[in-house]
Every structure is written in C-alpha cells, then in structure tokens.
C-alpha cells in the first residue's frame, strides 16, 4: 500500500506559514506649531509671526524672503517608530504678474527660533514691526537672541528641492534626507528646529506667497505627511514569523515520525 505523500504537502505549508506580509505603514498629517517669515531687513526689526501667510524668494527690488516651519513630530508620531516617508505640502496663494518658476530648497534649521504676535497688514508683503519673541532677519527671538548668520542658520544642503511656480499646492516629495530629519526629530526632540524654505537665486520678482498655519482655510495650511512603522508594526510580524516557523518545524517532525 502506498503511503500518503504528506511530507511535500507539509513542506509547502511550512513555506506558506513562514511567509509574513510586510506591515502597512501608518500615516500622520501634521500642521506646524510655529511658522514665520524672515524679511530681509538691515535692522532686523520687522516680522510676521501671526500672519496668515508666508513668503519665499526675492521681491522686485531684490529683498529676500524665507519661510520657517516647525512641526511637533515627537508629539504626533509614536516614540520608537521608524519613519519610512515624509513629504511637505504648502499652498501658493499669490504670485507676481510675471511668474518666474524657481527652485525652492527645504533646509534643516540649526537654531531654535520664535513666533511672536506681529501681524502684517494684508496682503502681508510688507511686514509689521517685530514683537517680542519674533524671528527676524537678524534675530532668533526678537529683540535679544541673534542668528549666527543673517537670514537664519541652516544646513546649506537642502533636504529637498522643488520648483515653485504658479498658484495652488506644491509638494516637496519624500527624500532620504527629509526622512532622516523627521526620524531625528522623533528620536531626539531637542534637535527639532524645523525647516526653512530658501530660494537660492539672484533673479528678481521670484517672491511667492504661501499660506501659513494661521490661515482661515484649514486645507490651505502647511502639511507634513509622515508615513511610519510603529514599534507594534515592526515587532508583531517578527514574532509571528518565529511562531510560524516553529509550527512548521513541529509539523515536519510529526510527518517524519509518521513516515518512518
């Protein structure tokens, strides 16, 4: 009498049981807890901490504008998570009549900075007098603490770069550098000083207005989209694989005894 061919079937079952699908990443969408514009100004006495808009680029007379953004990564993403992707989206709400698309870099800021109560008059291209705690072209916290360099202290190498042209949303897609920034801010919150948007161009009239966290339209506010694997996401599949492998080994041992 021919013995049942149990061994191949159990081997196939072991392979199937030992295969674990990768965990699906969770997603968190963050809005800034601080944002502000640095308006180039020799005295460092103007700002727009509480305004509804941010600015980047150069004006018609060549003055520079840079936008600061700070997100509470450690407060929104579970501790111990692994960041797998990070992208930044802002809404462009005003551009010059002659639109000049220009590369805009997202740079990691190297010093803490503040957001005061200054609020520029609409449409906010002309700043307001700086208030206590504002970030200005010269100050991290007006009127006392200063940047080491005028216009902000930041990593000269951008974490991402995207061409900003006409109206509407613009997204800086995930890059390894952006992922590394967000991962460090999660693991070491004290290093989180956010990003600054910098236009590295001498062309005039490249200034763009973007909407800030204070904008009355929620969908227009800056968004940092973070994809991550939590500790549970990472550990459960690992434990399952060990359990399934053990089950497969037991089944195979039983089959061998039966066929002996």
VEXSEFI-109057 format. One record per residue: residue number from 1; residue in one letter; y, x negated, z negated of N, C-alpha, C in turn. Coordinates in steps of 0.001 Angstrom, whole numbers, padded with zeros to 6 digits. Each point is the difference from the previous one (the first is absolute). Last residue first. Layout:
N
PT   nuse   vexro   n.north    n.east      n.up   ca.north   ca.east     ca.up   c.north    c.east      c.up
PT    NUM       a         Y         X         Z          Y         X         Z         Y         X         Z
...
This chain:
260
PT   nuse   vexro   n.north    n.east      n.up   ca.north   ca.east     ca.up   c.north    c.east      c.up
PT    260       x    007219   -008182   -009034    -000894   -001139   -000332   -001450    000447   -000079
PT    259       x    003965    002827    000681    -000683   -000453    001200   -001004   -001117   -000286
PT    258       x    002770    001869   -003434    -000778    001092    000572   -000839   -000446    001193
PT    257       x    003055   -002968   -002110    -001128    000275   -000881   -000922    001064    000596
PT    256       x    003989   -000937    002283    -000918   -001137    000103   -001228    000232   -000874
PT    255       x    003511    003104   -000226    -000713    000109    001277   -001016   -001109    000132
PT    254       x    002893   -000017   -003701    -000977    001081   -000122   -000829    000124    001274
PT    253       x    003523   -003032    000009    -001065   -000489   -000883   -001078    001060   -000142
PT    252       x    003867    001171    002378    -000820   -000936    000761   -001157   -000527   -000833
PT    251       x    003165    002775   -002095    -000764    000748    000990   -000922   -000911    000801
PT    250       x    002983   -002000   -003039    -001048    000732   -000707   -000887    000781    000963
PT    249       x    003785   -002198    001739    -001010   -000970   -000424   -001152    000688   -000718
PT    248       x    003741    002605    001241    -000758   -000404    001180   -001117   -000972   -000375
PT    247       x    003027    001272   -003351    -000877    001111    000377   -000861   -000366    001193
PT    246       x    003272   -003072   -001265    -001074    000041   -000995   -000994    001110    000322
PT    245       x    003838   -000284    002641    -000882   -001135    000289   -001177   -000024   -000977
PT    244       x    003380    003153   -000709    -000807    000343    001165   -000967   -001124    000363
PT    243       x    003089   -000731   -003487    -000955    001038   -000384   -000923    000359    001157
PT    242       x    003489   -003055    000783    -001021   -000593   -000864   -001055    001036   -000368
PT    241       x    003666    001544    002448    -000810   -000882    000833   -001112   -000641   -000824
PT    240       x    003232    002612   -002200    -000922    000823    000774   -000920   -000866    000844
PT    239       x    003505   -002061   -002371    -001057    000430   -000901   -001042    000826    000748
PT    238       x    003756   -001266    002427    -000766   -001189   -000365   -001162    000368   -000903
PT    237       x    003134    003367    001256    -000910   -000353    001087   -000852   -001214   -000327
PT    236       x    003245    001236   -003275    -001069    000982    000152   -000925   -000314    001164
PT    235       x    004007   -002671   -001013    -001178   -000235   -000832   -001141    000965    000270
PT    234       x    004322    000229    002297    -000653   -001278    000289   -001309   -000127   -000746
PT    233       x    002790    003804   -000667    -000421   -000022    001407   -000804   -001250    000313
PT    232       x    002008    000398   -004269    -001168    000878    000142   -000531   -000014    001428
PT    231       x    003982   -002318   -000900    -001133   -000686   -000625   -001265    000833    000156
PT    230       x    003488    001034    003752     000097   -000104   -001453   -001215   -000741   -000542
PT    229       x    002512   -000332    004841    -001298    000295   -000595    000154   -000181   -001499
PT    228       x    003947    001232    003966    -000602   -000883   -000994   -001395    000476   -000376
PT    227       x    004960    000566    003192    -001419    000324   -000004   -000701   -000997   -000917
PT    226       x    005358    001842    000638    -000942   -001020   -000469   -001422    000554    000066
PT    225       x    005449    000816    001773    -001343    000578    000018   -001001   -001107   -000298
PT    224       x    005487    001074   -000729    -000980   -001080    000059   -001375    000644   -000108
PT    223       x    005208    001904    001416    -001360    000194   -000496   -000813   -001273    000186
PT    222       x    005523    002319   -000044    -000942   -001092    000288   -001362    000274   -000625
PT    221       x    002921    004275    001301     000086   -001110   -000947   -000998   -001100    000359
PT    220       x    000516    004394    002142     000791   -001087    000579    000055   -001226   -000907
PT    219       x   -002120    004227   -001143    -000772   -000649    001060    000738   -001176    000629
PT    218       x    002099    002784   -003421    -001094   -000846   -000497   -000752   -000754    001089
PT    217       x    005173    001544   -000193    -001185    000405    000760   -001178   -000884   -000404
PT    216       x    004377   -000732   -001837    -000443    001342   -000391   -001218    000515    000758
PT    215       x    001173   -005253   -001353     000255    000949    001074   -000520    001386   -000365
PT    214       x   -000341   -004262   -002506     000856    001091   -000470    000280    001044    001074
PT    213       x   -002499   -004030    000789    -000784    000849   -000902    000816    001170   -000540
PT    212       x    001609   -001944    004705    -000421   -000611   -001253   -000818    000980   -000840
PT    211       x    001101   -000873    005632     000124    000888   -001148   -000611   -000639   -001246
PT    210       x    002506   -002596    004215    -001296    000557   -000363    000180    000862   -001253
PT    209       x    003071   -002469    004285    -000017    000694   -001290   -001373    000619   -000217
PT    208       x    001854   -004527    002927    -000688    001295    000022    000092    000607   -001402
PT    207       x    002362   -004302    003309    -000164    000717   -001264   -000667    001353    000215
PT    206       x    001425   -003490    003211    -001426    000253   -000188   -000247    000790   -001285
PT    205       x    004223   -001975    002170    -000332    001420    000148   -001510    000263   -000020
PT    204       x    001112   -005026    001098     000824    000988   -000694   -000509    001415    000295
PT    203       x   -002825   -004859   -000141     000577    001051    000833    000806    000985   -000840
PT    202       x   -002731   -003845   -001502     001462   -000113   -000002    000666    001065    000858
PT    201       x   -004878   -000122   -002931     000612   -000018    001327    001508   -000108   -000151
PT    200       x   -004183    001176   -003062     000311   -001402    000269    000524   -000122    001422
PT    199       x   -000549    003936   -003992     000125   -000174    001442    000451   -001437    000253
PT    198       x   -002632    002551   -004369     000946   -000990    000514   -000064   -000036    001521
PT    197       x   -001596    002738   -004905    -000022    000096    001452    001115   -000859    000570
PT    196       x   -002990   -000300   -004780     001328    000129    000584   -000153    000029    001520
PT    195       x   -003360    001078   -004728     000270   -000582    001318    001469    000171    000366
PT    194       x   -002556   -000298   -005167     000139    000801    001204    000219   -000807    001266
PT    193       x   -000969   -001410   -004642     001437    000185    000247    000251    000739    001313
PT    192       x   -004250   -001485   -003567     000422    000998    000985    001518    000159    000019
PT    191       x   -002953   -002708   -002948     000434   -000699    001216    000587    000952    001036
PT    190       x   -001924    001437   -004211     001222   -000755   -000267    000525   -000762    001200
PT    189       x   -004244    002472   -000093     001213    000821    000214    001302   -000750   -000225
PT    188       x   -005048   -001270    001341     001021   -000658   -000839    001324    000728    000182
PT    187       x   -003895    001717    002140    -000653   -000867   -000978    000985   -000632   -000977
PT    186       x    001625    002778    003559    -000931    000775   -000811   -000581   -000857   -001124
PT    185       x    002756   -002039    003156     000822    000898   -000821   -000873    000888   -000879
PT    184       x   -002131   -002830    003110     000584   -000773   -001101    000851    000882   -000907
PT    183       x   -001829    001985    003851    -001069   -000381   -000921    000566   -000780   -001184
PT    182       x    002908    001090    003531    -000311    001173   -000815   -001106   -000313   -001006
PT    181       x    001172   -003414    003072     001146    000343   -000861   -000366    001128   -000952
PT    180       x   -003146   -001161    003298     000058   -001002   -001075    001158    000288   -000953
PT    179       x   -000378    002674    003846    -001105    000287   -000913    000030   -000966   -001182
PT    178       x    003021   -000808    003440     000388    001192   -000753   -001080    000383   -001010
PT    177       x   -000977   -003560    002896     001046   -000385   -000945    000474    001195   -000821
PT    176       x   -003188    000642    003515    -000583   -000703   -001147    001045   -000388   -001047
PT    175       x    001186    004263    002833    -000283   -001390    000362   -000666   -000667   -001201
PT    174       x    001541    005350    001994    -000623   -000894   -000966   -000257   -001380    000601
PT    173       x    004040    002893    002047    -001429    000155   -000221   -000560   -001060   -000937
PT    172       x    004808    002395    000544    -000483   -001368   -000006   -001476    000082   -000371
PT    171       x    003293    003953    002182    -001024   -000461   -000937   -000318   -001463    000220
PT    170       x    003926    004265    000874    -000505   -001281    000470   -000945   -000525   -001069
PT    169       x    002690    005039    001586    -000769   -000872   -000894   -000430   -001293    000683
PT    168       x    004509    002373    001785    -001343    000451   -000344   -000738   -001002   -000865
PT    167       x    003994   -001004    003866    -000157    000868   -001158   -001469    000352   -000238
PT    166       x    000911   -004554    002722     000661    001298   -000095   -000316    000768   -001267
PT    165       x   -001432   -004847   -000043     000893    000384    001083    000699    001306   -000272
PT    164       x   -003126   -004416   -002114     000655    001243   -000380    001031    000325    001069
PT    163       x   -004710   -003230   -000584     001238    000262    000726    000540    001373   -000387
PT    162       x   -003013   -003289   -003228    -000088    001122    000926    001348    000170    000693
PT    161       x   -003284   -003347   -003655     001202    000145    000819   -000223    001126    000993
PT    160       x   -001996   -002462   -005049    -000219    000806    001198    001308    000067    000763
PT    159       x   -000338   -002840   -003622    -001350    000524   -000195   -000396    000897    001167
PT    158       x    003603   -004212    000313    -000181    001440   -000201   -001463    000353   -000244
PT    157       x    002673   -004619   -001261    -001022    000499    000937   -000202    001495   -000244
PT    156       x    002998   -002420   -002773     000508   -000051    001382   -001003    000502    001031
PT    155       x    000604    001646   -005175    -000864   -000894    000766    000493   -000024    001448
PT    154       x    003667    001146   -003669    -001230    000570    000547   -000780   -001069    000750
PT    153       x    004881    001449   -002827    -001036   -001029   -000047   -001312    000608    000483
PT    152       x    005495    001397    001034    -001311    000259   -000570   -000957   -001167    000073
PT    151       x    004822    000353    001305    -000791    000875    000855   -001422    000211   -000467
PT    150       x    002348   -004438   -001504     000705    001216    000393   -000873    000839    000931
PT    149       x   -002323   -003185   -003595     000612   -000088    001318    000728    001300    000303
PT    148       x   -001901   -000420   -004178     000116   -001436    000251    000682   -000250    001344
PT    147       x    001164    004470   -002722    -001061   -000541    000841    000162   -001519    000082
PT    146       x    002062    002419   -004334     000197   -000316    001419   -001317   -000340    000689
PT    145       x    002338    002831   -004663    -001078   -000822    000559    000127   -000135    001513
PT    144       x    003516    002630   -002372    -000334   -001294   -000562   -000998   -000827    000777
PT    143       x    002104    004720    000281     000828   -001074    000571   -000424   -001401   -000417
PT    142       x   -003268    002918    001979     001456   -000108   -000114    000427    000356   -001430
PT    141       x   -004651   -001907    001976     000470    001058   -000895    001499   -000210   -000210
PT    140       x   -001936   -002594    003220    -001224    000764   -000238    000325    001202   -000884
PT    139       x    003716   -002500    003308    -000567    000270   -001317   -001379    000668    000065
PT    138       x    002902   -001192    003848    -000022   -001184   -000868   -000815    000196   -001265
PT    137       x    000529    003466    003270    -000263   -001172    000840   -000121   -001274   -000834
PT    136       x   -001119    004211   -002815     001023   -000204    001014   -000366   -001229    000829
PT    135       x   -002165    003833   -003892    -000220   -001175    000839    001108   -000054    001043
PT    134       x    000620    002493   -004906    -000236    000051    001438   -000421   -001357    000559
PT    133       x    001410    001146   -004661    -001423   -000041    000327   -000327    000049    001474
PT    132       x    004669    001895   -001476    -000810   -000861   -000863   -001476    000107    000400
PT    131       x    003227    001090    003943    -000082    000465   -001383   -000892   -000947   -000787
PT    130       x    003201   -000386    004829    -001250   -000223   -000733    000118    000509   -001430
PT    129       x    002729    002130    004196     000122   -001081   -000982   -001291   -000116   -000813
PT    128       x   -000835    001989    004748     000823    000375   -001151    000216   -001222   -000889
PT    127       x   -000974    000059    005617    -000566    000085   -001350    001004    000461   -001037
PT    126       x   -000686    001116    005375     000968   -000703   -000839   -000453    000142   -001442
PT    125       x   -002644    002110    003024     000143   -001318    000617    000996   -000869   -000742
PT    124       x   -001283    004758   -000891    -000436   -001108   -000842    000024   -001368    000664
PT    123       x    001641    004564    001483    -001429   -000224    000252   -000544   -001280   -000617
PT    122       x    002425    002380   -003071    -000694    000269    001253    000838   -000482    001190
PT    121       x    000628   -002405   -004781     000324    001272    000659   -000737    000124    001336
PT    120       x   -002039   -002861   -004218     000951   -000113    001113    000273    001362    000621
PT    119       x   -001533   -001656   -004980    -000403    000989    000999    001045    000019    001110
PT    118       x   -001982   -002726   -004950     000941    000042    001122   -000514    000936    001083
PT    117       x   -002150   -001320   -004320     000442    001362    000298    001002    000086    001147
PT    116       x   -003968   -003943   -000576     001009    000631   -000842    000395    001374    000501
PT    115       x   -004207   -003704    000255     000544    001131    000751    000974    000718   -000936
PT    114       x   -002235   -005427    000219     000264    001307   -000581    000508    001032    000989
PT    113       x   -003493   -004758   -000342     001318    000495    000403    000157    001439   -000500
PT    112       x   -003343   -005003   -000161     000235    001390   -000396    001425    000405    000357
PT    111       x   -002583   -003789    002869     000720    000164   -001267    000177    001485   -000285
PT    110       x   -002057   -001744    004044    -000426   -000991   -000981    000716    000111   -001342
PT    109       x   -001731    003179    004621     001152   -000406   -000813   -000479   -000872   -001159
PT    108       x   -002157    000894    005114    -000240    000132   -001439    001198   -000546   -000775
PT    107       x    000225    002176    005060    -000167   -001252   -000740   -000199    000277   -001486
PT    106       x    000020    002233    005268    -000203    000413   -001387   -000349   -001255   -000781
PT    105       x    002866    000621    004906    -001079   -000537   -000823   -000023    000607   -001387
PT    104       x    001681    001313    005248     000401    000089   -001400   -001184   -000416   -000866
PT    103       x    002029   -000094    005490    -001096   -000268   -000927    000526   -000026   -001427
PT    102       x    002323    002951    003920     000014   -001327   -000592   -001153   -000138   -000978
PT    101       x    002820    003264    004104    -001230   -000204   -000775   -000050   -001439   -000519
PT    100       x    004327    002899    001269    -000612   -001292    000282   -001256   -000121   -000858
PT     99       x    003673    004079    001910    -001109   -000391   -000864   -000585   -001328    000460
PT     98       x    004781    002549    000333    -000804   -000875    000859   -001124   -000586   -000863
PT     97       x    002599    002906   -002282    -000043    000677    001293   -000804   -000799    001013
PT     96       x   -001348   -000787   -005103     001214   -000125    000817   -000145    000752    001326
PT     95       x   -002817    001914   -004098     000022   -001258    000750    001327   -000087    000761
PT     94       x   -003007    002987   -004155     001263   -000226    000716   -000044   -001366    000659
PT     93       x   -003727    001761   -002485     000774    001239    000117    001346   -000175    000698
PT     92       x   -005391   -002033   -000974     001296   -000418    000532    000815    001261    000290
PT     91       x   -004255   -000980   -003535     000564    000878    001013    001383   -000492    000406
PT     90       x   -004813   -002503   -002001     001352    000460   -000303    000513    000830    001163
PT     89       x   -004915   -002440   -002167     000658    000883    000954    001378    000399   -000515
PT     88       x   -004497   -003771   -000699     001312    000465   -000469    000655    000834    001092
PT     87       x   -005333   -001794   -001742     000983    000166    001069    001258    000641   -000561
PT     86       x   -005196   -002437   -001299     001305    000409   -000520    000975    000083    001168
PT     85       x   -005732   -000760   -001596     001033    000179    001025    001286    000458   -000679
PT     84       x   -003848   -001286   -002537    -000575   -000275    001317    001014    000193    001125
PT     83       x   -000492   -001091   -005706     000846    000541    001064   -000611   -000367    001347
PT     82       x   -002309    000709   -004969     000141   -000953    001099    000806    000662    001108
PT     81       x   -000093    000891   -005686    -000335    000423    001362    000163   -001146    000992
PT     80       x    001031    000047   -004857    -001267   -000556    000451   -000399    000393    001404
PT     79       x    003303    003252   -002563    -000175   -001429   -000271   -001386   -000450    000450
PT     78       x    002406    004252    002364    -000792   -000375   -001175   -000172   -001507   -000136
PT     77       x    004339    002276    002224    -001326   -000400    000462   -000808   -000461   -001214
PT     76       x    004505    001424   -000583    -000549    001009    000900   -001414   -000303    000486
PT     75       x    002896   -002828   -002870     000053    001317   -000605   -000672    001081    000823
PT     74       x    000455   -004557    001458    -000884    000018   -001173   -000015    001364   -000686
PT     73       x    002956   -000708    003715    -001398   -000065    000412   -000933    000141   -001200
PT     72       x    005078    001185    001144    -000771   -000194   -001231   -001489    000021    000323
PT     71       x    004398   -001536    003187    -000999    001037   -000237   -000807   -000339   -001259
PT     70       x    004976   -001279    002803    -000926   -000359   -001080   -000918    001187   -000274
PT     69       x    003945   -002223    003821    -000936    001067   -000355   -000949   -000500   -001084
PT     68       x    004992   -001184    003070    -000958   -000353   -001040   -000863    001214   -000352
PT     67       x    003233   -001792    004469    -000475    001087   -000861   -001082   -000500   -000939
PT     66       x    004575   -002031    002960    -001410   -000176   -000323   -000419    001068   -001011
PT     65       x    004267   -001758    003725    -000508    001021   -000921   -001486   -000249   -000210
PT     64       x    004819   -002789    002073    -001433    000253   -000126   -000294    001075   -001051
PT     63       x    004376   -001089    003522    -000431    000019   -001391   -001474    000407   -000086
PT     62       x    002783   -000260    004139    -000920   -001068   -000376   -000439   -000028   -001448
PT     61       x    002759    003200    002723     000790   -001211   -000299   -000871   -001118   -000569
PT     60       x   -001865    004236    001171     000749   -000396    001197    000827   -001249   -000243
PT     59       x   -004220    000442   -003183     000998    000961    000458    000697   -000528    001256
PT     58       x   -005194   -001114   -001712     001391   -000467    000006    000911    001093    000548
PT     57       x   -005026    000458   -002775     000607   -000481    001242    001431   -000464   -000173
PT     56       x   -002357    003980   -003033    -000452   -001323    000412    000766   -000403    001260
PT     55       x    000126    003974   -004450     000448   -000575    001268   -000632   -001371    000220
PT     54       x   -000500    005206   -002889    -000094   -001455   -000025    000430   -000525    001361
PT     53       x    000781    004981   -003053    -000389   -000779    001164   -000045   -001492   -000322
PT     52       x    001463    003621   -002941    -001123    000643    000678   -000545   -000830    001151
PT     51       x    002525   -001995   -004647     000225    000700    001262   -001268    000579    000597
PT     50       x    001008   -002791   -004126    -000431    001385   -000118    000160    000793    001288
PT     49       x    001195   -004765   -000374    -001262    000175   -000700   -000528    001415    000022
PT     48       x    003521   -003163    002342    -000327    001399    000283   -001340    000336   -000642
PT     47       x    004549   -003982    000125    -001427    000331   -000054   -000192    001467    000381
PT     46       x    003803   -004626   -000886    -000293    001315    000572   -001507    000227    000029
PT     45       x    002386   -004128   -001334     000519    001068   -000863   -000271    001397    000551
PT     44       x   -000456   -005036    001399    -001163    000623   -000618    000365    001174   -000888
PT     43       x    002735   -003119    002917     000180    000127   -001445   -001189    000596   -000714
PT     42       x    000111   -000638    004791     000254   -001295   -000632    000121    000088   -001505
PT     41       x   -003004    003109    003212     001327    000089   -000602    000231   -001269   -000800
PT     40       x   -003957    003141    002923     000609   -001331   -000031    001458    000103   -000424
PT     39       x   -003819    003382   -001588     001062   -000054    001010    000654   -001377   -000090
PT     38       x   -004871    002379   -001600     000893   -001138   -000197    000978   -000026    001169
PT     37       x   -002952    004292   -002196     000453   -000795    001144    000870   -001156   -000471
PT     36       x   -004313    003060   -002401     001431   -000304    000074    000291   -000780    001271
PT     35       x   -004057    002619   -003569     000365   -000519    001313    001518   -000161    000050
PT     34       x   -004631    001325   -003538     001347   -000551    000188    000185   -000294    001478
PT     33       x   -003864    002029   -001284     000628    000283   -001294    001406   -000605   -000044
PT     32       x   -003034    001749    004504     000591   -001051   -000826    000442    000516   -001366
PT     31       x   -004211    002213    002375     001425   -000061    000346    000645   -001030   -000924
PT     30       x   -005425    000774    001775     001018   -000284   -001004    001388    000126    000597
PT     29       x   -005504    001428    000719     001278   -000053    000714    001107   -000101   -001042
PT     28       x   -005670   -001053    000372     001144    000368   -000831    001267   -000150    000835
PT     27       x   -005803    000338    000660     001331   -000194    000552    001046    000466   -001007
PT     26       x   -005601   -001912    000345     000953    000995   -000477    001376   -000341    000577
PT     25       x   -004904   -001342    002269     001198   -000413   -000735    000804    001213   -000452
PT     24       x   -005463   -000295    000713     001230    000397    000688    001201   -000378   -000858
PT     23       x   -004892   -002599    000026     000824    001001   -000682    001248    000313    000821
PT     22       x   -004677   -001596    002321     001165   -000539   -000708    000843    001120   -000595
PT     21       x   -005340    000625    000631     001225    000074    000790    001172   -000577   -000778
PT     20       x   -005192   -001449   -000511     001039    000782   -000668    001251    000002    000858
PT     19       x   -005682   -001127    000107     001237   -000016    000763    001023    000921   -000654
PT     18       x   -004599   -000535   -001433     000800   -001154   -000411    001316   -000085    000747
PT     17       x   -003261    003389    000928     000508    000193   -001355    000911   -001135   -000432
PT     16       x   -002202   -000256    004203     000990    001082   -000002    000628    000172   -001376
PT     15       x   -003492   -003118    000469     001179   -000451    000746    001095    001050   -000043
PT     14       x   -004138    001094   -001882     000703   -000988   -000819    001263   -000486    000690
PT     13       x   -002908    002886    002318     000735    000713   -001052    000795   -000966   -000852
PT     12       x   -002845   -001807    003207     001155    000624    000646    000838    000748   -001029
PT     11       x   -003977   -001799   -001496     000923   -001092    000320    001262    000553    000650
PT     10       x   -003534    002944   -000883     000722   -000357   -001221    000990   -001132    000250
PT      9       x   -002806    001305    003539     000910    001096   -000333    000823   -000324   -001238
PT      8       x   -003384   -003040    001382     001175   -000009    000887    000992    001088   -000344
PT      7       x   -004024   -000040   -002620     000847   -001176   -000190    001195   -000035    000940
PT      6       x   -003616    003342    000118     001078    000257   -000963    000996   -001151   -000043
PT      5       x   -004054    001981    002945     000923   -001122    000214    001248    000241   -000858
PT      4       x   -005274    001694   -000929     001337    000397    000452    000905   -001225    000120
PT      3       x   -005272   -000626    000697     000946    000197   -001099    001370    000410    000555
PT      2       x   -004965    000944    002252     001223   -000811    000101    000952    000325   -001137
PT      1       x   -005569    000214    000154     001203    000853    000000    001241   -000880    000000
